[in-house]
Amino acid sequence: MTTRHAVISGASIAGLSAAFWLRRTGWEVTVLERAKAFRDGGQNVDVRGTAREVLTRMGLFDAVKEQNTTETGTVFVDSSGQVLAELPSAGPDAATAELEVLRGDFARTILRHLPAGVEVLYGDTISGVEDGTEDVTVSTTSGRTVRADLLVIAEGVGSSTRDLLFDGLVDRRDLGVAMVFGTIPRTPDDDTRWRWYTTTGGRQIHLRPDNHGTTRAMLACTGNIATGAGALSRFRDRYADAGWEARRVLDGFDGSDDVYVDQLTQIRMPTWHRGRVCLAGDAAWCVTPMGGGGASLALVSGYVLAASLSGSARLDGGLAAYEEWMRPLVDDVQNLPRWILPFAYPRTRLGLRLRRLADKALTSRLLAPLTAKATQVAASDRALPALV
């Protein structure tokens, strides 16, 4: 029996998870990554719900836990940094999860533990695809031509290969929130908590500890701030009177080499597979940080894809089973309530006062158990499909 071959485009969490599990089930695997080398850095992600079981089956639970960011809890603060309320912290899927890790540390852990035989090629990207009945032919910008049984596109929210092959099926939904992320120097006032500041004008500031001696910072605001040149200047204007640590964060971003600006956009698609091509991770269903659970969904998708294919005699049947299993998890995260944006990003002083009253109520002893359920994403009551 001929060994099946998969090409995976994208070497972050979704792509590496697919590579891990496809190889584990007997596939030959080639991973193509646009970047010239492994991409370190990135902000906090977490492993929740069903992803914890997948990580355990990979044998990587302890290895990922060792990369913990050191974060111990999540608090809302005022303009002087005083704590107004603290989110529930009990249980592995609390606001600060048991497995809090930086994206780069998480992906590198998977990379280091890939089964023997996975080929990872950096500095190359797909330039063309011919999807045939017997195989799929992938051409790359470096001149490679690879014939395979399956192409997995795990390139991220802006995937050019997805747009090439699924033209007309990509529904991009702007959530009306702009974010800028980056790493800034740690100060003596920084502690082990995720500190979350909300102020008028639809603005938030977040500071989170990491395990590298620095602080991960994020600014988030309503509206549209172009992500190209001058984005930081536009954030500086928007945050001129925001208070708390706004100036420190923006000054820190000026000297940071990993600043990333994002206009939050969900990706919704009626199908994640066509012929011998399938999508995984943000390329298929970007849930954005507002939904949460993106890294967990990415990790789960690699396992479910490999298991579904291993349990089906036909490729199309396996891909359909993969999509059927993953859809409910993704839909649960993507379907945000309409009130979430005005609640999370109050614009007026009255709105801010109401938000803070709500925060205190939701974190009270009476309502804290209900609030804790809001952080339980990427969880399913269904058993994971079996590897055959």
Contacts in CASP RR format, 6 or more apart in sequence:
PFRMAT RR
TARGET T0000
AUTHOR 0000-0000-0000
METHOD contacts of the structure
MODEL  1
MTTRHAVISGASIAGLSAAFWLRRTGWEVTVLERAKAFRDGGQNVDVRGT
AREVLTRMGLFDAVKEQNTTETGTVFVDSSGQVLAELPSAGPDAATAELE
VLRGDFARTILRHLPAGVEVLYGDTISGVEDGTEDVTVSTTSGRTVRADL
LVIAEGVGSSTRDLLFDGLVDRRDLGVAMVFGTIPRTPDDDTRWRWYTTT
GGRQIHLRPDNHGTTRAMLACTGNIATGAGALSRFRDRYADAGWEARRVL
DGFDGSDDVYVDQLTQIRMPTWHRGRVCLAGDAAWCVTPMGGGGASLALV
SGYVLAASLSGSARLDGGLAAYEEWMRPLVDDVQNLPRWILPFAYPRTRL
GLRLRRLADKALTSRLLAPLTAKATQVAASDRALPALV
3 26 0 8 1.000
3 27 0 8 1.000
3 28 0 8 1.000
4 26 0 8 1.000
4 27 0 8 1.000
4 28 0 8 1.000
4 149 0 8 1.000
4 150 0 8 1.000
5 27 0 8 1.000
5 28 0 8 1.000
5 29 0 8 1.000
5 30 0 8 1.000
5 147 0 8 1.000
5 148 0 8 1.000
5 149 0 8 1.000
5 150 0 8 1.000
6 18 0 8 1.000
6 19 0 8 1.000
6 22 0 8 1.000
6 27 0 8 1.000
6 28 0 8 1.000
6 29 0 8 1.000
6 30 0 8 1.000
6 148 0 8 1.000
6 149 0 8 1.000
6 150 0 8 1.000
6 151 0 8 1.000
6 152 0 8 1.000
7 30 0 8 1.000
7 31 0 8 1.000
7 32 0 8 1.000
7 136 0 8 1.000
7 138 0 8 1.000
7 146 0 8 1.000
7 148 0 8 1.000
7 150 0 8 1.000
7 151 0 8 1.000
7 152 0 8 1.000
8 15 0 8 1.000
8 18 0 8 1.000
8 19 0 8 1.000
8 22 0 8 1.000
8 29 0 8 1.000
8 30 0 8 1.000
8 31 0 8 1.000
8 32 0 8 1.000
8 151 0 8 1.000
8 152 0 8 1.000
8 154 0 8 1.000
9 31 0 8 1.000
9 32 0 8 1.000
9 125 0 8 1.000
9 126 0 8 1.000
9 151 0 8 1.000
9 152 0 8 1.000
9 153 0 8 1.000
9 154 0 8 1.000
9 155 0 8 1.000
9 161 0 8 1.000
10 31 0 8 1.000
10 32 0 8 1.000
10 33 0 8 1.000
10 34 0 8 1.000
10 153 0 8 1.000
10 154 0 8 1.000
10 155 0 8 1.000
10 156 0 8 1.000
11 31 0 8 1.000
11 32 0 8 1.000
11 33 0 8 1.000
11 35 0 8 1.000
11 38 0 8 1.000
11 39 0 8 1.000
11 107 0 8 1.000
11 111 0 8 1.000
11 120 0 8 1.000
11 122 0 8 1.000
12 39 0 8 1.000
12 103 0 8 1.000
12 107 0 8 1.000
12 154 0 8 1.000
12 156 0 8 1.000
12 298 0 8 1.000
13 45 0 8 1.000
13 103 0 8 1.000
13 106 0 8 1.000
13 107 0 8 1.000
13 110 0 8 1.000
13 281 0 8 1.000
13 295 0 8 1.000
13 298 0 8 1.000
13 299 0 8 1.000
14 154 0 8 1.000
14 156 0 8 1.000
14 280 0 8 1.000
14 281 0 8 1.000
14 282 0 8 1.000
14 283 0 8 1.000
14 298 0 8 1.000
14 299 0 8 1.000
14 301 0 8 1.000
14 302 0 8 1.000
15 31 0 8 1.000
15 152 0 8 1.000
15 154 0 8 1.000
15 280 0 8 1.000
15 281 0 8 1.000
15 298 0 8 1.000
15 302 0 8 1.000
16 31 0 8 1.000
16 107 0 8 1.000
16 110 0 8 1.000
16 111 0 8 1.000
16 114 0 8 1.000
17 54 0 8 1.000
17 110 0 8 1.000
17 298 0 8 1.000
17 299 0 8 1.000
17 300 0 8 1.000
17 301 0 8 1.000
17 302 0 8 1.000
17 303 0 8 1.000
18 152 0 8 1.000
18 154 0 8 1.000
18 280 0 8 1.000
18 301 0 8 1.000
18 302 0 8 1.000
18 305 0 8 1.000
18 306 0 8 1.000
19 29 0 8 1.000
19 31 0 8 1.000
19 114 0 8 1.000
19 118 0 8 1.000
19 120 0 8 1.000
20 58 0 8 1.000
20 110 0 8 1.000
20 113 0 8 1.000
20 114 0 8 1.000
20 115 0 8 1.000
20 118 0 8 1.000
20 302 0 8 1.000
21 302 0 8 1.000
21 303 0 8 1.000
21 305 0 8 1.000
21 306 0 8 1.000
21 307 0 8 1.000
21 387 0 8 1.000
22 29 0 8 1.000
22 152 0 8 1.000
22 302 0 8 1.000
22 305 0 8 1.000
22 306 0 8 1.000
22 309 0 8 1.000
23 29 0 8 1.000
23 114 0 8 1.000
23 115 0 8 1.000
23 117 0 8 1.000
23 118 0 8 1.000
24 115 0 8 1.000
24 306 0 8 1.000
24 387 0 8 1.000
25 306 0 8 1.000
25 307 0 8 1.000
25 309 0 8 1.000
25 310 0 8 1.000
25 387 0 8 1.000
25 388 0 8 1.000
27 149 0 8 1.000
27 150 0 8 1.000
27 306 0 8 1.000
28 117 0 8 1.000
29 117 0 8 1.000
29 118 0 8 1.000
29 119 0 8 1.000
30 118 0 8 1.000
30 119 0 8 1.000
30 121 0 8 1.000
30 146 0 8 1.000
30 148 0 8 1.000
31 118 0 8 1.000
31 119 0 8 1.000
31 120 0 8 1.000
31 121 0 8 1.000
32 121 0 8 1.000
32 124 0 8 1.000
32 125 0 8 1.000
32 126 0 8 1.000
32 138 0 8 1.000
32 140 0 8 1.000
33 39 0 8 1.000
33 120 0 8 1.000
33 121 0 8 1.000
33 122 0 8 1.000
33 123 0 8 1.000
33 124 0 8 1.000
34 123 0 8 1.000
34 124 0 8 1.000
34 125 0 8 1.000
34 155 0 8 1.000
35 122 0 8 1.000
35 123 0 8 1.000
36 122 0 8 1.000
36 123 0 8 1.000
37 122 0 8 1.000
38 107 0 8 1.000
38 108 0 8 1.000
38 111 0 8 1.000
38 122 0 8 1.000
39 104 0 8 1.000
39 107 0 8 1.000
40 104 0 8 1.000
40 108 0 8 1.000
41 102 0 8 1.000
41 103 0 8 1.000
41 104 0 8 1.000
41 105 0 8 1.000
41 183 0 8 1.000
41 258 0 8 1.000
42 102 0 8 1.000
42 103 0 8 1.000
42 104 0 8 1.000
42 181 0 8 1.000
42 182 0 8 1.000
42 183 0 8 1.000
42 216 0 8 1.000
42 258 0 8 1.000
42 260 0 8 1.000
43 102 0 8 1.000
43 103 0 8 1.000
43 181 0 8 1.000
43 182 0 8 1.000
43 208 0 8 1.000
43 216 0 8 1.000
43 218 0 8 1.000
44 69 0 8 1.000
44 71 0 8 1.000
44 100 0 8 1.000
44 101 0 8 1.000
44 102 0 8 1.000
44 103 0 8 1.000
44 194 0 8 1.000
44 208 0 8 1.000
44 210 0 8 1.000
44 216 0 8 1.000
45 100 0 8 1.000
45 101 0 8 1.000
45 102 0 8 1.000
45 103 0 8 1.000
45 106 0 8 1.000
45 293 0 8 1.000
45 294 0 8 1.000
45 295 0 8 1.000
46 97 0 8 1.000
46 99 0 8 1.000
46 100 0 8 1.000
46 101 0 8 1.000
46 293 0 8 1.000
46 295 0 8 1.000
46 296 0 8 1.000
47 55 0 8 1.000
47 64 0 8 1.000
47 97 0 8 1.000
47 99 0 8 1.000
47 101 0 8 1.000
47 106 0 8 1.000
47 295 0 8 1.000
47 296 0 8 1.000
47 299 0 8 1.000
48 92 0 8 1.000
48 93 0 8 1.000
48 97 0 8 1.000
48 99 0 8 1.000
48 293 0 8 1.000
48 296 0 8 1.000
48 375 0 8 1.000
48 376 0 8 1.000
48 377 0 8 1.000
48 378 0 8 1.000
48 379 0 8 1.000
49 93 0 8 1.000
49 296 0 8 1.000
49 376 0 8 1.000
49 377 0 8 1.000
49 378 0 8 1.000
49 379 0 8 1.000
49 380 0 8 1.000
50 296 0 8 1.000
50 300 0 8 1.000
50 329 0 8 1.000
50 378 0 8 1.000
50 379 0 8 1.000
50 380 0 8 1.000
50 384 0 8 1.000
51 295 0 8 1.000
51 296 0 8 1.000
51 297 0 8 1.000
51 299 0 8 1.000
51 300 0 8 1.000
51 378 0 8 1.000
52 61 0 8 1.000
52 92 0 8 1.000
52 99 0 8 1.000
53 384 0 8 1.000
54 299 0 8 1.000
54 300 0 8 1.000
54 302 0 8 1.000
54 303 0 8 1.000
54 384 0 8 1.000
55 61 0 8 1.000
55 64 0 8 1.000
55 99 0 8 1.000
55 299 0 8 1.000
57 303 0 8 1.000
57 384 0 8 1.000
58 110 0 8 1.000
58 113 0 8 1.000
59 113 0 8 1.000
60 109 0 8 1.000
60 110 0 8 1.000
60 113 0 8 1.000
61 99 0 8 1.000
63 109 0 8 1.000
63 113 0 8 1.000
64 99 0 8 1.000
64 101 0 8 1.000
64 106 0 8 1.000
64 109 0 8 1.000
65 98 0 8 1.000
65 99 0 8 1.000
67 101 0 8 1.000
67 102 0 8 1.000
67 105 0 8 1.000
67 106 0 8 1.000
67 109 0 8 1.000
67 211 0 8 1.000
68 99 0 8 1.000
68 100 0 8 1.000
68 101 0 8 1.000
68 211 0 8 1.000
69 100 0 8 1.000
69 101 0 8 1.000
69 102 0 8 1.000
69 208 0 8 1.000
69 209 0 8 1.000
69 210 0 8 1.000
69 211 0 8 1.000
69 216 0 8 1.000
70 192 0 8 1.000
70 209 0 8 1.000
70 210 0 8 1.000
70 211 0 8 1.000
71 96 0 8 1.000
71 100 0 8 1.000
71 192 0 8 1.000
71 193 0 8 1.000
71 194 0 8 1.000
71 208 0 8 1.000
71 209 0 8 1.000
72 89 0 8 1.000
72 96 0 8 1.000
72 192 0 8 1.000
72 193 0 8 1.000
73 86 0 8 1.000
73 87 0 8 1.000
73 89 0 8 1.000
73 94 0 8 1.000
73 95 0 8 1.000
73 96 0 8 1.000
73 192 0 8 1.000
73 193 0 8 1.000
73 194 0 8 1.000
74 86 0 8 1.000
74 87 0 8 1.000
74 89 0 8 1.000
74 94 0 8 1.000
74 95 0 8 1.000
74 96 0 8 1.000
74 193 0 8 1.000
74 194 0 8 1.000
74 196 0 8 1.000
75 83 0 8 1.000
75 84 0 8 1.000
75 85 0 8 1.000
75 86 0 8 1.000
75 87 0 8 1.000
75 193 0 8 1.000
75 194 0 8 1.000
75 195 0 8 1.000
75 196 0 8 1.000
76 83 0 8 1.000
76 84 0 8 1.000
76 85 0 8 1.000
76 86 0 8 1.000
76 87 0 8 1.000
76 196 0 8 1.000
76 197 0 8 1.000
76 198 0 8 1.000
76 356 0 8 1.000
76 359 0 8 1.000
77 83 0 8 1.000
77 84 0 8 1.000
77 195 0 8 1.000
77 196 0 8 1.000
77 197 0 8 1.000
77 244 0 8 1.000
78 84 0 8 1.000
78 197 0 8 1.000
78 244 0 8 1.000
79 197 0 8 1.000
79 199 0 8 1.000
79 243 0 8 1.000
79 244 0 8 1.000
80 244 0 8 1.000
81 195 0 8 1.000
81 197 0 8 1.000
81 244 0 8 1.000
84 356 0 8 1.000
84 359 0 8 1.000
84 360 0 8 1.000
85 356 0 8 1.000
85 359 0 8 1.000
85 360 0 8 1.000
85 362 0 8 1.000
85 363 0 8 1.000
86 363 0 8 1.000
87 94 0 8 1.000
87 95 0 8 1.000
87 96 0 8 1.000
87 363 0 8 1.000
87 371 0 8 1.000
87 375 0 8 1.000
88 94 0 8 1.000
88 95 0 8 1.000
88 363 0 8 1.000
88 368 0 8 1.000
88 369 0 8 1.000
88 371 0 8 1.000
88 372 0 8 1.000
89 95 0 8 1.000
89 96 0 8 1.000
90 372 0 8 1.000
91 98 0 8 1.000
91 372 0 8 1.000
92 98 0 8 1.000
92 99 0 8 1.000
93 375 0 8 1.000
93 376 0 8 1.000
93 377 0 8 1.000
93 379 0 8 1.000
94 372 0 8 1.000
94 375 0 8 1.000
95 194 0 8 1.000
95 375 0 8 1.000
96 193 0 8 1.000
96 194 0 8 1.000
97 375 0 8 1.000
101 109 0 8 1.000
102 210 0 8 1.000
102 211 0 8 1.000
102 212 0 8 1.000
102 216 0 8 1.000
103 295 0 8 1.000
105 211 0 8 1.000
106 295 0 8 1.000
111 120 0 8 1.000
114 120 0 8 1.000
121 144 0 8 1.000
123 142 0 8 1.000
124 140 0 8 1.000
124 141 0 8 1.000
124 142 0 8 1.000
124 144 0 8 1.000
125 140 0 8 1.000
125 141 0 8 1.000
125 160 0 8 1.000
126 138 0 8 1.000
126 139 0 8 1.000
126 140 0 8 1.000
126 141 0 8 1.000
126 160 0 8 1.000
126 161 0 8 1.000
127 139 0 8 1.000
127 140 0 8 1.000
127 141 0 8 1.000
127 143 0 8 1.000
128 138 0 8 1.000
128 139 0 8 1.000
128 161 0 8 1.000
128 164 0 8 1.000
129 136 0 8 1.000
129 137 0 8 1.000
129 138 0 8 1.000
129 139 0 8 1.000
129 151 0 8 1.000
129 161 0 8 1.000
129 164 0 8 1.000
129 165 0 8 1.000
129 277 0 8 1.000
130 136 0 8 1.000
130 137 0 8 1.000
131 151 0 8 1.000
131 165 0 8 1.000
131 274 0 8 1.000
131 275 0 8 1.000
131 276 0 8 1.000
131 277 0 8 1.000
132 275 0 8 1.000
132 276 0 8 1.000
135 147 0 8 1.000
135 148 0 8 1.000
135 149 0 8 1.000
135 276 0 8 1.000
136 147 0 8 1.000
136 148 0 8 1.000
136 149 0 8 1.000
136 150 0 8 1.000
136 151 0 8 1.000
136 275 0 8 1.000
136 276 0 8 1.000
136 277 0 8 1.000
137 145 0 8 1.000
137 146 0 8 1.000
137 147 0 8 1.000
137 148 0 8 1.000
138 144 0 8 1.000
138 145 0 8 1.000
138 146 0 8 1.000
138 147 0 8 1.000
138 148 0 8 1.000
138 151 0 8 1.000
139 145 0 8 1.000
140 146 0 8 1.000
148 276 0 8 1.000
149 276 0 8 1.000
149 315 0 8 1.000
150 276 0 8 1.000
150 277 0 8 1.000
150 278 0 8 1.000
150 309 0 8 1.000
150 315 0 8 1.000
151 276 0 8 1.000
151 277 0 8 1.000
151 278 0 8 1.000
152 277 0 8 1.000
152 278 0 8 1.000
152 279 0 8 1.000
152 280 0 8 1.000
152 305 0 8 1.000
153 159 0 8 1.000
153 161 0 8 1.000
153 162 0 8 1.000
153 165 0 8 1.000
153 277 0 8 1.000
153 278 0 8 1.000
153 279 0 8 1.000
153 280 0 8 1.000
153 283 0 8 1.000
153 284 0 8 1.000
154 279 0 8 1.000
154 280 0 8 1.000
154 281 0 8 1.000
154 283 0 8 1.000
154 298 0 8 1.000
155 161 0 8 1.000
155 162 0 8 1.000
155 283 0 8 1.000
156 281 0 8 1.000
156 282 0 8 1.000
156 283 0 8 1.000
156 286 0 8 1.000
157 265 0 8 1.000
157 267 0 8 1.000
157 282 0 8 1.000
157 283 0 8 1.000
157 286 0 8 1.000
158 282 0 8 1.000
158 283 0 8 1.000
159 279 0 8 1.000
159 282 0 8 1.000
159 283 0 8 1.000
161 283 0 8 1.000
162 170 0 8 1.000
162 279 0 8 1.000
162 283 0 8 1.000
162 284 0 8 1.000
163 170 0 8 1.000
165 274 0 8 1.000
165 277 0 8 1.000
166 269 0 8 1.000
166 271 0 8 1.000
166 274 0 8 1.000
166 279 0 8 1.000
169 269 0 8 1.000
169 270 0 8 1.000
169 271 0 8 1.000
170 267 0 8 1.000
170 269 0 8 1.000
171 267 0 8 1.000
171 268 0 8 1.000
171 269 0 8 1.000
172 265 0 8 1.000
172 266 0 8 1.000
172 267 0 8 1.000
173 265 0 8 1.000
173 266 0 8 1.000
173 267 0 8 1.000
173 268 0 8 1.000
174 224 0 8 1.000
174 263 0 8 1.000
174 264 0 8 1.000
174 265 0 8 1.000
175 264 0 8 1.000
175 265 0 8 1.000
175 266 0 8 1.000
175 288 0 8 1.000
175 290 0 8 1.000
175 336 0 8 1.000
175 341 0 8 1.000
176 222 0 8 1.000
176 223 0 8 1.000
176 224 0 8 1.000
176 263 0 8 1.000
176 264 0 8 1.000
176 341 0 8 1.000
177 220 0 8 1.000
177 221 0 8 1.000
177 222 0 8 1.000
177 223 0 8 1.000
177 263 0 8 1.000
177 264 0 8 1.000
177 288 0 8 1.000
177 290 0 8 1.000
177 341 0 8 1.000
177 345 0 8 1.000
178 220 0 8 1.000
178 221 0 8 1.000
178 222 0 8 1.000
178 223 0 8 1.000
178 224 0 8 1.000
178 225 0 8 1.000
178 227 0 8 1.000
178 235 0 8 1.000
178 261 0 8 1.000
178 262 0 8 1.000
178 263 0 8 1.000
178 264 0 8 1.000
179 218 0 8 1.000
179 219 0 8 1.000
179 220 0 8 1.000
179 221 0 8 1.000
179 261 0 8 1.000
179 262 0 8 1.000
179 264 0 8 1.000
179 289 0 8 1.000
180 218 0 8 1.000
180 219 0 8 1.000
180 225 0 8 1.000
180 231 0 8 1.000
180 232 0 8 1.000
180 235 0 8 1.000
180 253 0 8 1.000
180 259 0 8 1.000
180 260 0 8 1.000
180 261 0 8 1.000
180 262 0 8 1.000
181 216 0 8 1.000
181 217 0 8 1.000
181 218 0 8 1.000
181 258 0 8 1.000
181 259 0 8 1.000
181 260 0 8 1.000
181 261 0 8 1.000
181 262 0 8 1.000
182 216 0 8 1.000
182 217 0 8 1.000
182 218 0 8 1.000
182 253 0 8 1.000
182 256 0 8 1.000
182 258 0 8 1.000
182 259 0 8 1.000
182 260 0 8 1.000
183 210 0 8 1.000
183 214 0 8 1.000
183 215 0 8 1.000
183 216 0 8 1.000
183 217 0 8 1.000
183 256 0 8 1.000
183 258 0 8 1.000
184 214 0 8 1.000
184 215 0 8 1.000
184 216 0 8 1.000
184 217 0 8 1.000
184 248 0 8 1.000
184 249 0 8 1.000
184 252 0 8 1.000
184 253 0 8 1.000
184 256 0 8 1.000
185 214 0 8 1.000
185 215 0 8 1.000
185 252 0 8 1.000
186 209 0 8 1.000
186 213 0 8 1.000
186 214 0 8 1.000
186 215 0 8 1.000
187 215 0 8 1.000
187 248 0 8 1.000
190 207 0 8 1.000
190 209 0 8 1.000
190 215 0 8 1.000
191 209 0 8 1.000
192 209 0 8 1.000
193 209 0 8 1.000
194 206 0 8 1.000
194 207 0 8 1.000
194 208 0 8 1.000
194 209 0 8 1.000
195 206 0 8 1.000
195 207 0 8 1.000
195 208 0 8 1.000
196 204 0 8 1.000
196 205 0 8 1.000
196 206 0 8 1.000
197 204 0 8 1.000
197 205 0 8 1.000
197 206 0 8 1.000
197 244 0 8 1.000
197 245 0 8 1.000
198 204 0 8 1.000
198 344 0 8 1.000
198 345 0 8 1.000
198 346 0 8 1.000
198 352 0 8 1.000
198 355 0 8 1.000
199 205 0 8 1.000
199 242 0 8 1.000
199 243 0 8 1.000
199 244 0 8 1.000
199 352 0 8 1.000
200 346 0 8 1.000
200 347 0 8 1.000
200 348 0 8 1.000
200 349 0 8 1.000
200 351 0 8 1.000
200 352 0 8 1.000
201 221 0 8 1.000
201 222 0 8 1.000
201 345 0 8 1.000
201 346 0 8 1.000
201 347 0 8 1.000
201 348 0 8 1.000
202 221 0 8 1.000
202 222 0 8 1.000
202 345 0 8 1.000
202 346 0 8 1.000
202 347 0 8 1.000
203 219 0 8 1.000
203 220 0 8 1.000
203 221 0 8 1.000
203 222 0 8 1.000
203 238 0 8 1.000
203 239 0 8 1.000
203 242 0 8 1.000
203 345 0 8 1.000
204 218 0 8 1.000
204 219 0 8 1.000
204 220 0 8 1.000
204 221 0 8 1.000
204 344 0 8 1.000
204 345 0 8 1.000
205 217 0 8 1.000
205 218 0 8 1.000
205 219 0 8 1.000
205 239 0 8 1.000
205 242 0 8 1.000
205 244 0 8 1.000
205 245 0 8 1.000
205 246 0 8 1.000
205 249 0 8 1.000
206 217 0 8 1.000
206 218 0 8 1.000
206 219 0 8 1.000
206 220 0 8 1.000
207 215 0 8 1.000
207 216 0 8 1.000
207 217 0 8 1.000
207 245 0 8 1.000
207 249 0 8 1.000
208 215 0 8 1.000
208 216 0 8 1.000
208 217 0 8 1.000
208 218 0 8 1.000
209 215 0 8 1.000
209 216 0 8 1.000
210 216 0 8 1.000
217 245 0 8 1.000
217 249 0 8 1.000
217 252 0 8 1.000
217 253 0 8 1.000
219 235 0 8 1.000
219 239 0 8 1.000
219 246 0 8 1.000
219 249 0 8 1.000
219 250 0 8 1.000
220 345 0 8 1.000
221 235 0 8 1.000
221 238 0 8 1.000
221 239 0 8 1.000
221 345 0 8 1.000
222 341 0 8 1.000
222 345 0 8 1.000
222 347 0 8 1.000
224 263 0 8 1.000
225 231 0 8 1.000
225 234 0 8 1.000
225 235 0 8 1.000
225 238 0 8 1.000
225 261 0 8 1.000
225 263 0 8 1.000
226 234 0 8 1.000
227 261 0 8 1.000
227 262 0 8 1.000
227 263 0 8 1.000
228 261 0 8 1.000
231 261 0 8 1.000
232 250 0 8 1.000
232 253 0 8 1.000
232 254 0 8 1.000
232 259 0 8 1.000
232 261 0 8 1.000
235 250 0 8 1.000
235 261 0 8 1.000
236 250 0 8 1.000
239 246 0 8 1.000
239 250 0 8 1.000
253 259 0 8 1.000
264 288 0 8 1.000
264 289 0 8 1.000
264 290 0 8 1.000
265 286 0 8 1.000
265 288 0 8 1.000
266 285 0 8 1.000
266 286 0 8 1.000
266 287 0 8 1.000
266 288 0 8 1.000
266 334 0 8 1.000
267 282 0 8 1.000
267 283 0 8 1.000
267 284 0 8 1.000
267 285 0 8 1.000
267 286 0 8 1.000
268 285 0 8 1.000
268 334 0 8 1.000
269 279 0 8 1.000
269 284 0 8 1.000
269 285 0 8 1.000
271 323 0 8 1.000
272 278 0 8 1.000
272 279 0 8 1.000
272 280 0 8 1.000
272 284 0 8 1.000
272 285 0 8 1.000
272 319 0 8 1.000
272 322 0 8 1.000
272 323 0 8 1.000
272 326 0 8 1.000
273 279 0 8 1.000
273 316 0 8 1.000
273 319 0 8 1.000
273 320 0 8 1.000
273 322 0 8 1.000
273 323 0 8 1.000
275 315 0 8 1.000
275 316 0 8 1.000
275 319 0 8 1.000
276 315 0 8 1.000
278 305 0 8 1.000
278 319 0 8 1.000
278 322 0 8 1.000
278 323 0 8 1.000
280 298 0 8 1.000
280 301 0 8 1.000
280 302 0 8 1.000
280 305 0 8 1.000
281 294 0 8 1.000
281 297 0 8 1.000
281 298 0 8 1.000
281 301 0 8 1.000
282 294 0 8 1.000
282 298 0 8 1.000
284 301 0 8 1.000
284 330 0 8 1.000
285 297 0 8 1.000
285 330 0 8 1.000
285 334 0 8 1.000
287 293 0 8 1.000
287 294 0 8 1.000
287 297 0 8 1.000
287 330 0 8 1.000
287 333 0 8 1.000
287 334 0 8 1.000
290 336 0 8 1.000
290 340 0 8 1.000
290 344 0 8 1.000
291 333 0 8 1.000
291 334 0 8 1.000
291 336 0 8 1.000
291 377 0 8 1.000
292 333 0 8 1.000
292 377 0 8 1.000
293 333 0 8 1.000
293 377 0 8 1.000
293 378 0 8 1.000
294 333 0 8 1.000
294 378 0 8 1.000
296 377 0 8 1.000
296 378 0 8 1.000
297 326 0 8 1.000
297 329 0 8 1.000
297 330 0 8 1.000
297 333 0 8 1.000
297 378 0 8 1.000
300 326 0 8 1.000
300 329 0 8 1.000
300 378 0 8 1.000
301 322 0 8 1.000
301 326 0 8 1.000
303 384 0 8 1.000
304 322 0 8 1.000
304 325 0 8 1.000
304 326 0 8 1.000
304 384 0 8 1.000
304 385 0 8 1.000
305 322 0 8 1.000
306 387 0 8 1.000
307 384 0 8 1.000
307 385 0 8 1.000
307 386 0 8 1.000
307 387 0 8 1.000
307 388 0 8 1.000
308 317 0 8 1.000
308 318 0 8 1.000
308 319 0 8 1.000
308 321 0 8 1.000
308 322 0 8 1.000
308 325 0 8 1.000
308 385 0 8 1.000
309 315 0 8 1.000
309 318 0 8 1.000
309 319 0 8 1.000
309 322 0 8 1.000
310 387 0 8 1.000
310 388 0 8 1.000
311 318 0 8 1.000
311 321 0 8 1.000
311 385 0 8 1.000
311 386 0 8 1.000
311 388 0 8 1.000
312 318 0 8 1.000
312 321 0 8 1.000
321 385 0 8 1.000
325 382 0 8 1.000
325 385 0 8 1.000
328 380 0 8 1.000
329 378 0 8 1.000
329 379 0 8 1.000
329 380 0 8 1.000
332 377 0 8 1.000
333 377 0 8 1.000
333 378 0 8 1.000
343 355 0 8 1.000
343 358 0 8 1.000
346 352 0 8 1.000
346 354 0 8 1.000
346 355 0 8 1.000
361 367 0 8 1.000
362 368 0 8 1.000
362 370 0 8 1.000
362 371 0 8 1.000
363 371 0 8 1.000
END
